[in-house]
Amino acid sequence: MSNGIKMTGGCMCGAVRYETTGTSFGVNHCHCHSCRKHNGAVVVTLAGFAADQVTFSGDDRKIYESSPGVGRAFCGNCGTPLTWEGDGGELGPIFEFHISTFDNPDDLVPTAHAFEPERIPWFDVADNLPRYQGFVDDSTPLRHGPVSEGLPSG
């Protein structure tokens, strides 16, 4: 799966580090309640990699099982949310990293929005990316671009 591209990242305190090799299978904004809750954010952006593309170093990450078969990893020292971990279907086990934990997150450009119906109504991202009902690979887009109703006026 590797094309030689290596990216590094880690938590805020530097105790947990990781390296990915090869291209991400997807970079998406996620609006689901669980991702938002895990990060304390209105939207989360994740970059996914197959498990064989990922190595961890430093301290072991702590993993909270948020639902059966789904782990959400974080640093046990500083609390930085790091990953969504689970079964990627044909890809096997996967890691989806919060892009802000990469050393160079600018290299990861989102291509879609997942779980758009769970979006907080007063927040939308002003892009023309497709919005999906659930996981990006499991459905057709609901629409492209932001909504205009329900957003605060300025």
N, C-alpha and C positions, 0 to 999 in steps of 0.2 A: 504494500500500500504506500510505501514511501516514495516520494519524488525528490528527496533530499532536503526539502525545506524544514528547518528546525526553528521552533519558537519556544521561548522560555517564559516562565511566570512564577508567581507565588503569592503568598499572603503578605499582609501589611508589615508584619514584624520580620519576615524572612525565614521563619522556622520551617515552613513547608514550601518546597520548590517543586516545579515540574518542567518537563520538556516534552514537546510534541514534535513528531517527525511526519512530514507529508502534509497534504492539503486537508483542510477541514471538509467534512461531508456536508456541512451547512452552518451558516451563521444567521441566527434568527432572533427577532425580538419575541419575548414570551410575555403574555398578559395574564397567564393563569394565576389563580389565587395562591397556589402553593409556592410558585416561584417568587411572587411579590412578597409573600409572608416571610420566606426564607431570607430575603434580602432587605426587607423594609423599604422597598422601592416601588414606584408606581408602574414600572416596566423593567424587565431584565433582558439583557442581550447575551446569548450563549453561542459558543463555537463548539461544534461536535467533532469528536475523533473516535475512531475505533480503539479499543483497549490496547491493541498491539502497536499503536502509534504513540503511546504515552508511557513515560517513566516519571516516578516521583523520587525525590531525595529529601534529606533533612528529616524533620520530625514526621511521624505518622499523622495523617489527617484523621480527624474525628468524623464519624459518619452517623447521621441521624436517619433512620428508616422512616421516611414520611408517608409511605404507603407500601404495600407488599411488593418487593422487588425493586423499590426505588430508594436509593441512598442520596442524601444531600451532605456533601463533605464540607468541612470548615476547619480552620486552624484552632487547635485546642488552647493556644496561647493568646492570640489576639482576636479570635472570633471571626476572621474574614471568611465569608462564604466563598467556596471554591468551585464546587461541581454539583451537577445533577448526574447520577450514575445509575445505569440500568441496562435493560435488554434492548438492543437496537435492531431486533428482528434479523434480517439477513446479514447485518453487519456484526452480529454477536454482541458481546458486552461493549458498552460505549461510555465515554465521559463527555459531558457537555460542560465546558468551562465558562465561567462568567468572564466576559472579555476584558473587563477592567482589571483582572488579575494578571493578564499578560504584560510582559515588560514593554511590548510595542503593540498596544491594542489597535492602533491606527491601521495596521495591516489586515484587520478582519472587518470586512464590510458586510453589513446585514443585507439579506436578499428577500426577507419575508417577515410577516407577523404571524405568530401561532396563538391559538386560543383567544382570538380577537373578541368574541362575545363576552369574555370575562374582563375586558378592559374597563378600567374605572371611567365612568361616563364623561367626566370633566377633563380627561386627558387623552390626547391623541398625538401621534407623531406626524408631522407634516412632510410625508414622503409619498411616493406613488407605488410603493411596494404592495404586493398582494397580501390580503388579510385572509386567514384560514380559520375555520371553525375549531379545529383541534390541531394535531400535529401536521406539519406542512406536507409530509409525504402521504397522508391518509385521506385527503379530501381535495376538492376543487376550491379555488378562491371564492370568498364571499363577495369581495370587491377589491378594487385597487384604490389606494389613496385614503385620506382621512375622511371622517364624517364631518358634517357642518352643524348638525343639531346636537344639543346637549353640551357643547363646549361653552365655557364662560366668554362673555363678550368683554371687550376691553376698554 
